[in-house]
Amino acid sequence: MGTIGHQELIDSKFSELSTSVYNLSVLAGTDRLSYFLQDKQHTVLFLRSYDFPAHLETVDLVEQIRSVYLQDELLRQSYRRVSIGVANKKSTLVPDRLYTKGEESTYLKNLMPEEHDFSLYSDH
């Protein structure tokens, strides 16, 4: 699958012991996963970005994201608020309480044409 590279910027006021008062914002795309941490004043204190190999299949991309999550201690901490975005016009996040197995195409029907040649993937 290739090597995952990463970059980060850290403000001198950042403390790993204060994650419960920070906001976590995550953006996942086809070639990278980035996240930043903000304090209550919306000052960005920490930024980290992981670059993925180009042209990954969906299953491989999901595995790369899962690998980052398991290896990055900061992503697994408790936060005051968490926001997640996916940079892909043909994907969606569905909360567990609303998810029904076998209805995956229903969740995507407004994002892509009815006649499509795509595979649907769910990690539920």
DRENPA-921028 format. One record per residue (C-alpha): residue number from 1; residue in three letters; chain; x, y negated, z. Coordinates in Angstrom, 3 decimals, always signed. Each point is the difference from the previous one (the first is absolute). Example, Ala and Ser with C-alpha at 12.3 -4.5 7.8 and 13.67 -1.06 7.14 Angstrom:
(1,ALA,A,(+12.300,+4.500,+7.800))
(2,SER,A,(+1.370,-3.440,-0.660))
//
This chain:
(1,MET,A,(+0.000,+0.000,+0.000))
(2,GLY,A,(+2.915,-2.381,+0.418))
(3,THR,A,(+1.411,-2.115,+2.763))
(4,ILE,A,(-2.016,-2.589,+1.902))
(5,GLY,A,(+1.872,-3.284,+0.419))
(6,HIS,A,(-1.067,-2.707,+2.415))
(7,GLN,A,(+0.619,-3.619,+0.935))
(8,GLU,A,(-0.943,-1.943,+3.112))
(9,LEU,A,(-0.005,-3.474,+1.509))
(10,ILE,A,(-0.129,-0.475,+3.769))
(11,ASP,A,(-0.656,-3.241,+1.891))
(12,SER,A,(+2.006,-0.537,+3.196))
(13,LYS,A,(-3.312,-0.206,+1.976))
(14,PHE,A,(-1.069,+3.503,-1.034))
(15,SER,A,(-0.232,+2.596,+2.781))
(16,GLU,A,(-0.758,+3.705,-0.512))
(17,LEU,A,(-1.486,-0.019,+3.504))
(18,SER,A,(-2.719,-2.511,-0.991))
(19,THR,A,(-1.749,+1.827,-2.847))
(20,SER,A,(-3.323,+0.072,+1.868))
(21,VAL,A,(-0.302,-3.785,-0.433))
(22,TYR,A,(+1.058,-0.026,-3.678))
(23,ASN,A,(-2.105,+0.306,-3.136))
(24,LEU,A,(+1.132,+2.681,-2.457))
(25,SER,A,(-0.653,-0.548,-3.721))
(26,VAL,A,(+0.802,+2.804,-2.465))
(27,LEU,A,(-0.067,-0.108,-3.807))
(28,ALA,A,(+0.447,+3.238,-1.934))
(29,GLY,A,(+0.526,+0.104,-3.759))
(30,THR,A,(+1.237,+2.394,-2.633))
(31,ASP,A,(+3.642,-1.028,+0.413))
(32,ARG,A,(+0.293,-1.180,+3.620))
(33,LEU,A,(-1.453,-0.219,+3.463))
(34,SER,A,(+0.533,-3.242,+1.895))
(35,TYR,A,(-1.093,-1.159,+3.409))
(36,PHE,A,(+0.430,-2.964,+2.264))
(37,LEU,A,(-0.688,-0.859,+3.619))
(38,GLN,A,(-1.433,-3.329,+1.156))
(39,ASP,A,(-0.377,-1.496,+3.440))
(40,LYS,A,(-3.216,-1.718,+1.215))
(41,GLN,A,(+1.102,-3.239,-1.687))
(42,HIS,A,(+0.218,+1.882,-3.343))
(43,THR,A,(+3.778,-0.353,-0.125))
(44,VAL,A,(+1.573,+2.878,-1.918))
(45,LEU,A,(+2.561,+1.588,+2.303))
(46,PHE,A,(+0.837,+3.165,-1.896))
(47,LEU,A,(-0.190,+1.130,-3.624))
(48,ARG,A,(+0.954,+3.399,-1.398))
(49,SER,A,(-0.426,+1.318,-3.535))
(50,TYR,A,(+0.589,+3.491,-1.372))
(51,ASP,A,(+0.644,+0.470,-3.728))
(52,PHE,A,(-1.240,+3.229,-1.574))
(53,PRO,A,(+1.308,+1.669,-3.164))
(54,ALA,A,(-1.797,-1.191,-3.134))
(55,HIS,A,(-2.875,+1.915,-1.611))
(56,LEU,A,(-0.938,+2.313,+2.866))
(57,GLU,A,(-3.032,+2.231,-0.311))
(58,THR,A,(-2.744,-0.823,+2.529))
(59,VAL,A,(+0.717,+3.067,+2.136))
(60,ASP,A,(+3.718,-0.900,+0.143))
(61,LEU,A,(-0.807,-3.632,+0.841))
(62,VAL,A,(-2.246,+1.087,+2.867))
(63,GLU,A,(+2.814,+2.243,+1.251))
(64,GLN,A,(+2.479,-2.918,-0.165))
(65,ILE,A,(-2.387,-2.213,+2.008))
(66,ARG,A,(-0.574,+2.768,+2.540))
(67,SER,A,(+3.774,+0.486,+0.308))
(68,VAL,A,(+0.541,-3.717,+0.661))
(69,TYR,A,(-2.727,+0.026,+2.648))
(70,LEU,A,(+1.517,+3.002,+1.777))
(71,GLN,A,(+3.546,-1.403,-0.088))
(72,ASP,A,(-0.709,-3.652,+0.844))
(73,GLU,A,(-0.508,-0.334,+3.760))
(74,LEU,A,(-1.463,-3.512,-0.303))
(75,LEU,A,(-2.868,+1.144,-2.215))
(76,ARG,A,(-1.144,+2.440,+2.676))
(77,GLN,A,(-0.218,-2.550,+2.835))
(78,SER,A,(-3.185,-1.596,+1.369))
(79,TYR,A,(-0.882,-3.443,-1.388))
(80,ARG,A,(-2.461,-2.741,+0.819))
(81,ARG,A,(-1.440,+0.149,-3.515))
(82,VAL,A,(+0.809,+2.102,-3.087))
(83,SER,A,(-0.749,-0.923,-3.629))
(84,ILE,A,(+0.729,+2.351,-2.906))
(85,GLY,A,(-0.109,-0.826,-3.693))
(86,VAL,A,(+0.443,+2.246,-3.018))
(87,ALA,A,(+1.332,-1.588,-3.188))
(88,ASN,A,(-1.773,+2.211,-2.532))
(89,LYS,A,(-3.178,-0.722,-1.933))
(90,LYS,A,(-1.031,+3.650,+0.017))
(91,SER,A,(+0.083,+0.891,+3.664))
(92,THR,A,(-2.022,-0.589,+3.112))
(93,LEU,A,(+0.114,+0.626,+3.718))
(94,VAL,A,(-3.059,+1.592,+1.598))
(95,PRO,A,(-0.417,+0.137,+3.794))
(96,ASP,A,(-0.404,+3.522,+1.424))
(97,ARG,A,(-3.500,-0.715,+1.273))
(98,LEU,A,(-1.146,-0.872,-3.552))
(99,TYR,A,(+1.926,+2.698,-1.883))
(100,THR,A,(-1.853,+2.964,-1.500))
(101,LYS,A,(+2.049,+2.755,-1.633))
(102,GLY,A,(-0.918,+0.404,-3.672))
(103,GLU,A,(-1.131,-3.636,-0.387))
(104,GLU,A,(+3.434,-1.381,-0.986))
(105,SER,A,(-1.143,-1.084,-3.483))
(106,THR,A,(-2.842,-2.000,+1.582))
(107,TYR,A,(+2.504,-2.092,+1.973))
(108,LEU,A,(+1.872,-0.908,-3.196))
(109,LYS,A,(-2.901,-0.489,-2.426))
(110,ASN,A,(+0.185,-3.816,+0.086))
(111,LEU,A,(+3.772,-0.019,-0.473))
(112,MET,A,(+0.288,+1.999,-3.229))
(113,PRO,A,(-2.072,+0.887,-3.060))
(114,GLU,A,(-2.442,+2.900,+0.255))
(115,GLU,A,(+1.760,+1.879,-2.811))
(116,HIS,A,(+3.471,+0.382,+1.438))
(117,ASP,A,(+2.913,+2.332,-0.397))
(118,PHE,A,(+1.305,-0.336,+3.558))
(119,SER,A,(+0.540,+2.505,+2.770))
(120,LEU,A,(-1.496,-0.842,+3.350))
(121,TYR,A,(+2.138,+0.539,+3.082))
(122,SER,A,(-1.027,-0.131,+3.643))
(123,ASP,A,(+2.200,+0.620,+3.008))
(124,HIS,A,(-2.991,+0.472,+2.292))
//
